[in-house]
Amino acid sequence: MLQKIGLTEAESRVYLALLKIGSSTIGNIIKESKASNSKIYDILDRLSKKGLVGEVIINNRRNFEAKDPSRIREMINKRKEEIMEIENIIPKLEEMKKYSEPMQEAEILQGTSGIKTFNELLLEGLNKGDTFYILGAPKESSDLLGAYFQEWHQRRAKK
């Protein structure tokens, strides 16, 4: 669950280990969290920057401790604010895309889902009285999509 709010797997393990064991030295943190020796300081530094871990000196030794889990709520609120900011720029991005979209000249659709997609797009674009032309298809297509073609043809005729 901690990964869903932006912690890595290693950060989650280290934070949970510190909650469990309390103020601790590097050796105990590594042992409890099974974090990599070479990355433990980097993980602790990232957790510290996120406000989830603090450092204290006890008997001239660095000890690390988990901060109150209520700080996670602050992280969630910050993420919500960031998401809202992104949400606000989506209309501007859509407007930009509308003007920069190149004319599409060809599209490749594959397999039975491609055939269905093509037919649905074709049906969507048709208006009453429009004419459209279809090329033939091998017998295998009827075997694979016969029921779909029949249902599609009924919708096409109705439209």
VMD Tcl script that builds the backbone (N, CA, C; Angstrom):
set m [mol new atoms 477]
animate dup $m
set s [atomselect $m all]
$s set {name element resname resid chain x y z} {
  {N N MET 1 A 0.823 -1.201 0.000}
  {CA C MET 1 A 0.000 0.000 0.000}
  {C C MET 1 A 0.866 1.263 0.000}
  {N N LEU 2 A 2.005 1.209 0.645}
  {CA C LEU 2 A 2.871 2.387 0.688}
  {C C LEU 2 A 3.416 2.733 -0.691}
  {N N GLN 3 A 3.554 1.735 -1.535}
  {CA C GLN 3 A 4.032 1.996 -2.891}
  {C C GLN 3 A 3.006 2.803 -3.680}
  {N N LYS 4 A 1.741 2.663 -3.353}
  {CA C LYS 4 A 0.696 3.409 -4.050}
  {C C LYS 4 A 0.761 4.909 -3.776}
  {N N ILE 5 A 1.402 5.294 -2.692}
  {CA C ILE 5 A 1.522 6.724 -2.392}
  {C C ILE 5 A 2.873 7.279 -2.812}
  {N N GLY 6 A 3.677 6.448 -3.462}
  {CA C GLY 6 A 4.926 6.962 -4.018}
  {C C GLY 6 A 6.204 6.436 -3.412}
  {N N LEU 7 A 6.131 5.518 -2.467}
  {CA C LEU 7 A 7.355 4.923 -1.936}
  {C C LEU 7 A 7.768 3.761 -2.835}
  {N N THR 8 A 9.063 3.530 -2.926}
  {CA C THR 8 A 9.531 2.351 -3.637}
  {C C THR 8 A 9.354 1.139 -2.718}
  {N N GLU 9 A 9.549 -0.033 -3.272}
  {CA C GLU 9 A 9.436 -1.252 -2.463}
  {C C GLU 9 A 10.460 -1.225 -1.324}
  {N N ALA 10 A 11.701 -0.834 -1.647}
  {CA C ALA 10 A 12.758 -0.794 -0.632}
  {C C ALA 10 A 12.446 0.256 0.438}
  {N N GLU 11 A 11.963 1.424 0.020}
  {CA C GLU 11 A 11.607 2.457 0.995}
  {C C GLU 11 A 10.490 1.956 1.913}
  {N N SER 12 A 9.528 1.268 1.357}
  {CA C SER 12 A 8.424 0.724 2.155}
  {C C SER 12 A 8.943 -0.260 3.193}
  {N N ARG 13 A 9.825 -1.173 2.752}
  {CA C ARG 13 A 10.360 -2.171 3.687}
  {C C ARG 13 A 11.153 -1.514 4.811}
  {N N VAL 14 A 11.965 -0.527 4.466}
  {CA C VAL 14 A 12.788 0.148 5.472}
  {C C VAL 14 A 11.898 0.925 6.442}
  {N N TYR 15 A 10.910 1.648 5.934}
  {CA C TYR 15 A 10.022 2.410 6.803}
  {C C TYR 15 A 9.256 1.479 7.748}
  {N N LEU 16 A 8.730 0.392 7.221}
  {CA C LEU 16 A 7.998 -0.564 8.058}
  {C C LEU 16 A 8.918 -1.206 9.093}
  {N N ALA 17 A 10.150 -1.488 8.702}
  {CA C ALA 17 A 11.111 -2.056 9.651}
  {C C ALA 17 A 11.378 -1.078 10.788}
  {N N LEU 18 A 11.540 0.194 10.454}
  {CA C LEU 18 A 11.790 1.197 11.491}
  {C C LEU 18 A 10.582 1.388 12.406}
  {N N LEU 19 A 9.387 1.297 11.860}
  {CA C LEU 19 A 8.197 1.374 12.711}
  {C C LEU 19 A 8.182 0.214 13.707}
  {N N LYS 20 A 8.617 -0.942 13.209}
  {CA C LYS 20 A 8.595 -2.157 14.038}
  {C C LYS 20 A 9.678 -2.137 15.120}
  {N N ILE 21 A 10.909 -1.763 14.725}
  {CA C ILE 21 A 12.026 -1.889 15.677}
  {C C ILE 21 A 12.345 -0.602 16.423}
  {N N GLY 22 A 11.800 0.518 15.965}
  {CA C GLY 22 A 12.084 1.790 16.635}
  {C C GLY 22 A 13.429 2.350 16.217}
  {N N SER 23 A 13.974 3.237 17.015}
  {CA C SER 23 A 15.262 3.863 16.723}
  {C C SER 23 A 16.322 2.782 16.597}
  {N N SER 24 A 17.070 2.838 15.487}
  {CA C SER 24 A 17.981 1.728 15.231}
  {C C SER 24 A 19.177 2.145 14.396}
  {N N THR 25 A 20.229 1.330 14.494}
  {CA C THR 25 A 21.425 1.532 13.679}
  {C C THR 25 A 21.229 0.877 12.315}
  {N N ILE 26 A 22.142 1.180 11.422}
  {CA C ILE 26 A 22.065 0.669 10.050}
  {C C ILE 26 A 22.004 -0.860 10.005}
  {N N GLY 27 A 22.823 -1.514 10.780}
  {CA C GLY 27 A 22.882 -2.985 10.764}
  {C C GLY 27 A 21.530 -3.619 11.051}
  {N N ASN 28 A 20.859 -3.122 12.081}
  {CA C ASN 28 A 19.546 -3.671 12.430}
  {C C ASN 28 A 18.495 -3.369 11.357}
  {N N ILE 29 A 18.598 -2.193 10.762}
  {CA C ILE 29 A 17.641 -1.823 9.710}
  {C C ILE 29 A 17.806 -2.752 8.509}
  {N N ILE 30 A 19.054 -2.986 8.130}
  {CA C ILE 30 A 19.335 -3.878 7.001}
  {C C ILE 30 A 18.814 -5.282 7.305}
  {N N LYS 31 A 19.091 -5.743 8.506}
  {CA C LYS 31 A 18.674 -7.086 8.913}
  {C C LYS 31 A 17.147 -7.223 8.882}
  {N N GLU 32 A 16.431 -6.250 9.410}
  {CA C GLU 32 A 14.968 -6.319 9.504}
  {C C GLU 32 A 14.292 -6.090 8.152}
  {N N SER 33 A 14.840 -5.159 7.361}
  {CA C SER 33 A 14.185 -4.790 6.101}
  {C C SER 33 A 14.687 -5.592 4.905}
  {N N LYS 34 A 15.816 -6.277 5.095}
  {CA C LYS 34 A 16.463 -7.004 4.005}
  {C C LYS 34 A 16.820 -6.073 2.843}
  {N N ALA 35 A 17.141 -4.839 3.192}
  {CA C ALA 35 A 17.571 -3.847 2.203}
  {C C ALA 35 A 19.026 -4.103 1.836}
  {N N SER 36 A 19.404 -3.635 0.683}
  {CA C SER 36 A 20.772 -3.789 0.199}
  {C C SER 36 A 21.725 -2.906 1.008}
  {N N ASN 37 A 22.854 -3.497 1.421}
  {CA C ASN 37 A 23.873 -2.734 2.169}
  {C C ASN 37 A 24.301 -1.491 1.397}
  {N N SER 38 A 24.464 -1.647 0.086}
  {CA C SER 38 A 24.996 -0.552 -0.718}
  {C C SER 38 A 23.976 0.554 -0.943}
  {N N LYS 39 A 22.711 0.287 -0.703}
  {CA C LYS 39 A 21.682 1.287 -0.987}
  {C C LYS 39 A 20.959 1.824 0.243}
  {N N ILE 40 A 21.288 1.307 1.402}
  {CA C ILE 40 A 20.538 1.665 2.598}
  {C C ILE 40 A 20.597 3.162 2.913}
  {N N TYR 41 A 21.771 3.795 2.762}
  {CA C TYR 41 A 21.876 5.220 3.062}
  {C C TYR 41 A 21.067 6.048 2.071}
  {N N ASP 42 A 21.060 5.629 0.818}
  {CA C ASP 42 A 20.271 6.322 -0.196}
  {C C ASP 42 A 18.774 6.201 0.119}
  {N N ILE 43 A 18.359 5.022 0.515}
  {CA C ILE 43 A 16.943 4.790 0.872}
  {C C ILE 43 A 16.557 5.651 2.066}
  {N N LEU 44 A 17.393 5.652 3.089}
  {CA C LEU 44 A 17.118 6.455 4.290}
  {C C LEU 44 A 17.096 7.950 3.967}
  {N N ASP 45 A 17.981 8.374 3.073}
  {CA C ASP 45 A 18.011 9.779 2.668}
  {C C ASP 45 A 16.706 10.160 1.961}
  {N N ARG 46 A 16.223 9.305 1.060}
  {CA C ARG 46 A 14.965 9.581 0.355}
  {C C ARG 46 A 13.784 9.621 1.331}
  {N N LEU 47 A 13.786 8.679 2.284}
  {CA C LEU 47 A 12.716 8.672 3.288}
  {C C LEU 47 A 12.780 9.918 4.166}
  {N N SER 48 A 13.983 10.369 4.462}
  {CA C SER 48 A 14.163 11.579 5.260}
  {C C SER 48 A 13.623 12.790 4.504}
  {N N LYS 49 A 13.910 12.881 3.201}
  {CA C LYS 49 A 13.413 13.992 2.385}
  {C C LYS 49 A 11.892 13.974 2.283}
  {N N LYS 50 A 11.305 12.802 2.399}
  {CA C LYS 50 A 9.846 12.682 2.361}
  {C C LYS 50 A 9.235 12.916 3.739}
  {N N GLY 51 A 10.089 13.116 4.731}
  {CA C GLY 51 A 9.609 13.410 6.076}
  {C C GLY 51 A 9.170 12.187 6.858}
  {N N LEU 52 A 9.623 11.011 6.452}
  {CA C LEU 52 A 9.193 9.779 7.106}
  {C C LEU 52 A 10.240 9.182 8.035}
  {N N VAL 53 A 11.484 9.667 7.936}
  {CA C VAL 53 A 12.560 9.120 8.772}
  {C C VAL 53 A 13.390 10.272 9.313}
  {N N GLY 54 A 13.788 10.126 10.565}
  {CA C GLY 54 A 14.673 11.101 11.192}
  {C C GLY 54 A 15.940 10.414 11.670}
  {N N GLU 55 A 16.917 11.232 12.006}
  {CA C GLU 55 A 18.212 10.698 12.440}
  {C C GLU 55 A 18.576 11.316 13.781}
  {N N VAL 56 A 19.078 10.464 14.683}
  {CA C VAL 56 A 19.545 10.935 15.984}
  {C C VAL 56 A 20.906 10.301 16.264}
  {N N ILE 57 A 21.709 10.972 17.048}
  {CA C ILE 57 A 23.019 10.444 17.439}
  {C C ILE 57 A 22.886 9.932 18.869}
  {N N ILE 58 A 23.172 8.645 19.055}
  {CA C ILE 58 A 23.128 8.036 20.384}
  {C C ILE 58 A 24.478 7.350 20.601}
  {N N ASN 59 A 25.183 7.767 21.648}
  {CA C ASN 59 A 26.520 7.210 21.953}
  {C C ASN 59 A 27.434 7.301 20.729}
  {N N ASN 60 A 27.444 8.474 20.094}
  {CA C ASN 60 A 28.282 8.719 18.918}
  {C C ASN 60 A 27.982 7.797 17.742}
  {N N ARG 61 A 26.794 7.246 17.686}
  {CA C ARG 61 A 26.396 6.385 16.561}
  {C C ARG 61 A 25.120 6.936 15.941}
  {N N ARG 62 A 25.078 6.885 14.616}
  {CA C ARG 62 A 23.880 7.343 13.907}
  {C C ARG 62 A 22.765 6.315 14.079}
  {N N ASN 63 A 21.644 6.781 14.537}
  {CA C ASN 63 A 20.448 5.957 14.652}
  {C C ASN 63 A 19.351 6.612 13.817}
  {N N PHE 64 A 18.520 5.789 13.251}
  {CA C PHE 64 A 17.422 6.277 12.425}
  {C C PHE 64 A 16.119 5.822 13.053}
  {N N GLU 65 A 15.093 6.656 12.892}
  {CA C GLU 65 A 13.794 6.287 13.445}
  {C C GLU 65 A 12.690 6.754 12.499}
  {N N ALA 66 A 11.629 5.983 12.493}
  {CA C ALA 66 A 10.471 6.324 11.673}
  {C C ALA 66 A 9.738 7.490 12.323}
  {N N LYS 67 A 9.317 8.422 11.491}
  {CA C LYS 67 A 8.488 9.522 11.978}
  {C C LYS 67 A 7.042 9.034 12.047}
  {N N ASP 68 A 6.219 9.807 12.697}
  {CA C ASP 68 A 4.817 9.441 12.899}
  {C C ASP 68 A 4.134 9.130 11.554}
  {N N PRO 69 A 3.430 8.015 11.477}
  {CA C PRO 69 A 2.741 7.633 10.234}
  {C C PRO 69 A 1.721 8.664 9.740}
  {N N SER 70 A 1.335 9.603 10.600}
  {CA C SER 70 A 0.394 10.636 10.152}
  {C C SER 70 A 1.003 11.498 9.041}
  {N N ARG 71 A 2.318 11.462 8.910}
  {CA C ARG 71 A 2.974 12.205 7.822}
  {C C ARG 71 A 2.582 11.645 6.460}
  {N N ILE 72 A 2.176 10.399 6.448}
  {CA C ILE 72 A 1.714 9.789 5.196}
  {C C ILE 72 A 0.490 10.536 4.686}
  {N N ARG 73 A -0.346 10.958 5.605}
  {CA C ARG 73 A -1.537 11.739 5.230}
  {C C ARG 73 A -1.114 13.025 4.511}
  {N N GLU 74 A -0.051 13.649 4.995}
  {CA C GLU 74 A 0.469 14.852 4.340}
  {C C GLU 74 A 0.940 14.533 2.926}
  {N N MET 75 A 1.592 13.379 2.760}
  {CA C MET 75 A 2.039 12.965 1.424}
  {C C MET 75 A 0.847 12.765 0.491}
  {N N ILE 76 A -0.191 12.153 1.019}
  {CA C ILE 76 A -1.393 11.902 0.214}
  {C C ILE 76 A -2.019 13.229 -0.206}
  {N N ASN 77 A -2.117 14.165 0.733}
  {CA C ASN 77 A -2.693 15.476 0.406}
  {C C ASN 77 A -1.860 16.206 -0.637}
  {N N LYS 78 A -0.538 16.094 -0.530}
  {CA C LYS 78 A 0.334 16.729 -1.510}
  {C C LYS 78 A 0.119 16.101 -2.886}
  {N N ARG 79 A 0.001 14.775 -2.938}
  {CA C ARG 79 A -0.252 14.090 -4.224}
  {C C ARG 79 A -1.582 14.521 -4.814}
  {N N LYS 80 A -2.605 14.681 -3.957}
  {CA C LYS 80 A -3.919 15.127 -4.433}
  {C C LYS 80 A -3.806 16.508 -5.067}
  {N N GLU 81 A -3.062 17.399 -4.416}
  {CA C GLU 81 A -2.874 18.748 -4.956}
  {C C GLU 81 A -2.164 18.694 -6.308}
  {N N GLU 82 A -1.133 17.845 -6.414}
  {CA C GLU 82 A -0.406 17.709 -7.674}
  {C C GLU 82 A -1.313 17.167 -8.768}
  {N N ILE 83 A -2.150 16.209 -8.415}
  {CA C ILE 83 A -3.082 15.632 -9.390}
  {C C ILE 83 A -4.079 16.688 -9.849}
  {N N MET 84 A -4.553 17.505 -8.931}
  {CA C MET 84 A -5.499 18.563 -9.302}
  {C C MET 84 A -4.841 19.573 -10.245}
  {N N GLU 85 A -3.572 19.884 -10.015}
  {CA C GLU 85 A -2.854 20.792 -10.912}
  {C C GLU 85 A -2.774 20.195 -12.311}
  {N N ILE 86 A -2.462 18.911 -12.373}
  {CA C ILE 86 A -2.383 18.227 -13.665}
  {C C ILE 86 A -3.760 18.193 -14.316}
  {N N GLU 87 A -4.766 17.912 -13.528}
  {CA C GLU 87 A -6.156 17.867 -14.015}
  {C C GLU 87 A -6.535 19.197 -14.658}
  {N N ASN 88 A -6.060 20.301 -14.082}
  {CA C ASN 88 A -6.395 21.628 -14.604}
  {C C ASN 88 A -5.749 21.940 -15.950}
  {N N ILE 89 A -4.629 21.277 -16.262}
  {CA C ILE 89 A -3.980 21.582 -17.539}
  {C C ILE 89 A -4.424 20.655 -18.669}
  {N N ILE 90 A -5.198 19.621 -18.367}
  {CA C ILE 90 A -5.634 18.688 -19.408}
  {C C ILE 90 A -6.379 19.398 -20.535}
  {N N PRO 91 A -7.325 20.322 -20.257}
  {CA C PRO 91 A -7.992 21.005 -21.377}
  {C C PRO 91 A -7.010 21.752 -22.280}
  {N N LYS 92 A -5.982 22.366 -21.696}
  {CA C LYS 92 A -4.978 23.073 -22.501}
  {C C LYS 92 A -4.198 22.088 -23.365}
  {N N LEU 93 A -3.862 20.936 -22.802}
  {CA C LEU 93 A -3.138 19.918 -23.561}
  {C C LEU 93 A -3.987 19.382 -24.709}
  {N N GLU 94 A -5.277 19.173 -24.433}
  {CA C GLU 94 A -6.181 18.707 -25.482}
  {C C GLU 94 A -6.281 19.734 -26.606}
  {N N GLU 95 A -6.318 21.002 -26.244}
  {CA C GLU 95 A -6.382 22.072 -27.247}
  {C C GLU 95 A -5.118 22.073 -28.106}
  {N N MET 96 A -3.971 21.890 -27.456}
  {CA C MET 96 A -2.707 21.835 -28.199}
  {C C MET 96 A -2.704 20.667 -29.178}
  {N N LYS 97 A -3.176 19.526 -28.724}
  {CA C LYS 97 A -3.182 18.338 -29.578}
  {C C LYS 97 A -4.089 18.530 -30.780}
  {N N LYS 98 A -5.203 19.207 -30.568}
  {CA C LYS 98 A -6.163 19.398 -31.653}
  {C C LYS 98 A -5.511 20.137 -32.823}
  {N N TYR 99 A -4.672 21.107 -32.523}
  {CA C TYR 99 A -4.046 21.898 -33.580}
  {C C TYR 99 A -2.804 21.247 -34.177}
  {N N SER 100 A -2.208 20.333 -33.460}
  {CA C SER 100 A -0.977 19.733 -33.952}
  {C C SER 100 A -1.187 18.361 -34.579}
  {N N GLU 101 A -2.416 17.858 -34.540}
  {CA C GLU 101 A -2.669 16.508 -35.024}
  {C C GLU 101 A -2.513 16.437 -36.542}
  {N N PRO 102 A -1.608 15.611 -37.016}
  {CA C PRO 102 A -1.424 15.491 -38.465}
  {C C PRO 102 A -2.591 14.713 -39.087}
  {N N MET 103 A -2.814 14.967 -40.365}
  {CA C MET 103 A -3.844 14.217 -41.081}
  {C C MET 103 A -3.393 12.769 -41.184}
  {N N GLN 104 A -4.265 11.889 -40.799}
  {CA C GLN 104 A -3.950 10.472 -40.847}
  {C C GLN 104 A -4.314 9.948 -42.226}
  {N N GLU 105 A -3.375 9.283 -42.854}
  {CA C GLU 105 A -3.629 8.774 -44.183}
  {C C GLU 105 A -3.830 7.272 -44.196}
  {N N ALA 106 A -3.273 6.577 -43.234}
  {CA C ALA 106 A -3.401 5.127 -43.207}
  {C C ALA 106 A -3.308 4.635 -41.776}
  {N N GLU 107 A -3.951 3.521 -41.545}
  {CA C GLU 107 A -3.914 2.895 -40.230}
  {C C GLU 107 A -3.900 1.401 -40.461}
  {N N ILE 108 A -3.131 0.698 -39.669}
  {CA C ILE 108 A -3.061 -0.756 -39.798}
  {C C ILE 108 A -3.790 -1.375 -38.619}
  {N N LEU 109 A -4.778 -2.182 -38.918}
  {CA C LEU 109 A -5.520 -2.909 -37.900}
  {C C LEU 109 A -5.300 -4.389 -38.173}
  {N N GLN 110 A -5.044 -5.157 -37.141}
  {CA C GLN 110 A -4.718 -6.562 -37.339}
  {C C GLN 110 A -5.677 -7.468 -36.597}
  {N N GLY 111 A -5.876 -8.639 -37.143}
  {CA C GLY 111 A -6.643 -9.685 -36.480}
  {C C GLY 111 A -8.137 -9.405 -36.487}
  {N N THR 112 A -8.868 -10.287 -35.804}
  {CA C THR 112 A -10.323 -10.169 -35.772}
  {C C THR 112 A -10.758 -8.887 -35.055}
  {N N SER 113 A -10.031 -8.479 -34.029}
  {CA C SER 113 A -10.398 -7.233 -33.341}
  {C C SER 113 A -10.169 -6.039 -34.269}
  {N N GLY 114 A -9.168 -6.119 -35.138}
  {CA C GLY 114 A -8.919 -5.053 -36.112}
  {C C GLY 114 A -10.051 -4.948 -37.115}
  {N N ILE 115 A -10.549 -6.096 -37.563}
  {CA C ILE 115 A -11.674 -6.106 -38.504}
  {C C ILE 115 A -12.899 -5.498 -37.840}
  {N N LYS 116 A -13.162 -5.880 -36.612}
  {CA C LYS 116 A -14.315 -5.341 -35.889}
  {C C LYS 116 A -14.159 -3.836 -35.677}
  {N N THR 117 A -12.968 -3.399 -35.287}
  {CA C THR 117 A -12.723 -1.973 -35.084}
  {C C THR 117 A -12.982 -1.196 -36.366}
  {N N PHE 118 A -12.465 -1.692 -37.479}
  {CA C PHE 118 A -12.670 -1.032 -38.767}
  {C C PHE 118 A -14.157 -0.923 -39.089}
  {N N ASN 119 A -14.887 -2.027 -38.948}
  {CA C ASN 119 A -16.312 -2.018 -39.266}
  {C C ASN 119 A -17.092 -1.069 -38.358}
  {N N GLU 120 A -16.722 -1.013 -37.068}
  {CA C GLU 120 A -17.416 -0.115 -36.149}
  {C C GLU 120 A -17.134 1.349 -36.501}
  {N N LEU 121 A -15.893 1.655 -36.860}
  {CA C LEU 121 A -15.564 3.023 -37.278}
  {C C LEU 121 A -16.317 3.398 -38.549}
  {N N LEU 122 A -16.408 2.467 -39.451}
  {CA C LEU 122 A -17.128 2.690 -40.699}
  {C C LEU 122 A -18.601 2.971 -40.415}
  {N N LEU 123 A -19.209 2.158 -39.575}
  {CA C LEU 123 A -20.622 2.320 -39.248}
  {C C LEU 123 A -20.865 3.647 -38.519}
  {N N GLU 124 A -19.932 4.023 -37.650}
  {CA C GLU 124 A -20.032 5.275 -36.912}
  {C C GLU 124 A -20.072 6.480 -37.842}
  {N N GLY 125 A -19.285 6.419 -38.904}
  {CA C GLY 125 A -19.164 7.558 -39.816}
  {C C GLY 125 A -20.240 7.628 -40.880}
  {N N LEU 126 A -21.056 6.625 -40.990}
  {CA C LEU 126 A -22.086 6.610 -42.031}
  {C C LEU 126 A -23.313 7.413 -41.635}
  {N N ASN 127 A -23.873 8.093 -42.618}
  {CA C ASN 127 A -25.149 8.776 -42.444}
  {C C ASN 127 A -26.163 8.112 -43.355}
  {N N LYS 128 A -27.428 8.293 -43.074}
  {CA C LYS 128 A -28.497 7.707 -43.882}
  {C C LYS 128 A -28.311 8.138 -45.337}
  {N N GLY 129 A -28.361 7.169 -46.232}
  {CA C GLY 129 A -28.236 7.440 -47.655}
  {C C GLY 129 A -26.809 7.410 -48.178}
  {N N ASP 130 A -25.807 7.324 -47.271}
  {CA C ASP 130 A -24.412 7.253 -47.718}
  {C C ASP 130 A -24.148 5.935 -48.427}
  {N N THR 131 A -23.215 5.969 -49.355}
  {CA C THR 131 A -22.785 4.765 -50.051}
  {C C THR 131 A -21.391 4.416 -49.562}
  {N N PHE 132 A -21.158 3.146 -49.369}
  {CA C PHE 132 A -19.807 2.708 -49.031}
  {C C PHE 132 A -19.532 1.420 -49.794}
  {N N TYR 133 A -18.268 1.150 -49.996}
  {CA C TYR 133 A -17.861 -0.016 -50.772}
  {C C TYR 133 A -17.034 -0.924 -49.891}
  {N N ILE 134 A -17.252 -2.214 -50.051}
  {CA C ILE 134 A -16.516 -3.196 -49.266}
  {C C ILE 134 A -15.855 -4.169 -50.219}
  {N N LEU 135 A -14.640 -4.535 -49.918}
  {CA C LEU 135 A -13.949 -5.578 -50.671}
  {C C LEU 135 A -14.320 -6.927 -50.075}
  {N N GLY 136 A -14.230 -7.952 -50.856}
  {CA C GLY 136 A -14.542 -9.287 -50.369}
  {C C GLY 136 A -13.518 -9.783 -49.370}
  {N N ALA 137 A -13.867 -10.845 -48.704}
  {CA C ALA 137 A -12.983 -11.445 -47.706}
  {C C ALA 137 A -12.994 -12.955 -47.897}
  {N N PRO 138 A -11.946 -13.630 -47.493}
  {CA C PRO 138 A -11.918 -15.091 -47.654}
  {C C PRO 138 A -12.963 -15.782 -46.779}
  {N N LYS 139 A -13.264 -17.020 -47.123}
  {CA C LYS 139 A -14.264 -17.811 -46.414}
  {C C LYS 139 A -13.943 -17.911 -44.918}
  {N N GLU 140 A -12.656 -17.958 -44.585}
  {CA C GLU 140 A -12.248 -18.084 -43.184}
  {C C GLU 140 A -12.788 -16.934 -42.328}
  {N N SER 141 A -12.939 -15.754 -42.943}
  {CA C SER 141 A -13.451 -14.631 -42.158}
  {C C SER 141 A -14.900 -14.876 -41.750}
  {N N SER 142 A -15.673 -15.520 -42.603}
  {CA C SER 142 A -17.050 -15.861 -42.233}
  {C C SER 142 A -17.060 -16.883 -41.113}
  {N N ASP 143 A -16.139 -17.824 -41.169}
  {CA C ASP 143 A -16.061 -18.834 -40.112}
  {C C ASP 143 A -15.725 -18.186 -38.767}
  {N N LEU 144 A -14.807 -17.212 -38.791}
  {CA C LEU 144 A -14.374 -16.550 -37.558}
  {C C LEU 144 A -15.364 -15.502 -37.068}
  {N N LEU 145 A -15.944 -14.756 -38.004}
  {CA C LEU 145 A -16.732 -13.584 -37.630}
  {C C LEU 145 A -18.157 -13.600 -38.182}
  {N N GLY 146 A -18.652 -14.750 -38.596}
  {CA C GLY 146 A -19.968 -14.838 -39.235}
  {C C GLY 146 A -21.075 -14.193 -38.436}
  {N N ALA 147 A -21.199 -14.533 -37.168}
  {CA C ALA 147 A -22.263 -13.976 -36.327}
  {C C ALA 147 A -22.083 -12.461 -36.174}
  {N N TYR 148 A -20.848 -12.024 -36.016}
  {CA C TYR 148 A -20.589 -10.589 -35.894}
  {C C TYR 148 A -21.007 -9.868 -37.170}
  {N N PHE 149 A -20.613 -10.419 -38.353}
  {CA C PHE 149 A -20.960 -9.783 -39.619}
  {C C PHE 149 A -22.473 -9.685 -39.797}
  {N N GLN 150 A -23.189 -10.723 -39.413}
  {CA C GLN 150 A -24.650 -10.698 -39.541}
  {C C GLN 150 A -25.249 -9.607 -38.657}
  {N N GLU 151 A -24.811 -9.531 -37.426}
  {CA C GLU 151 A -25.311 -8.516 -36.494}
  {C C GLU 151 A -24.924 -7.115 -36.978}
  {N N TRP 152 A -23.693 -6.950 -37.465}
  {CA C TRP 152 A -23.216 -5.662 -37.968}
  {C C TRP 152 A -24.036 -5.239 -39.183}
  {N N HIS 153 A -24.314 -6.182 -40.077}
  {CA C HIS 153 A -25.084 -5.874 -41.283}
  {C C HIS 153 A -26.490 -5.403 -40.903}
  {N N GLN 154 A -27.092 -6.002 -39.897}
  {CA C GLN 154 A -28.420 -5.580 -39.450}
  {C C GLN 154 A -28.370 -4.148 -38.915}
  {N N ARG 155 A -27.323 -3.832 -38.128}
  {CA C ARG 155 A -27.195 -2.456 -37.624}
  {C C ARG 155 A -26.936 -1.474 -38.746}
  {N N ARG 156 A -26.125 -1.885 -39.745}
  {CA C ARG 156 A -25.832 -1.029 -40.903}
  {C C ARG 156 A -27.106 -0.738 -41.687}
  {N N ALA 157 A -27.932 -1.788 -41.946}
  {CA C ALA 157 A -29.167 -1.623 -42.700}
  {C C ALA 157 A -30.137 -0.713 -41.943}
  {N N LYS 158 A -30.198 -0.863 -40.640}
  {CA C LYS 158 A -31.095 -0.051 -39.820}
  {C C LYS 158 A -30.685 1.431 -39.865}
  {N N LYS 159 A -29.371 1.659 -39.857}
  {CA C LYS 159 A -28.870 3.026 -39.871}
  {C C LYS 159 A -29.103 3.664 -41.225}
}
mol reanalyze $m
mol bondsrecalc $m
mol representation Tube
mol addrep $m
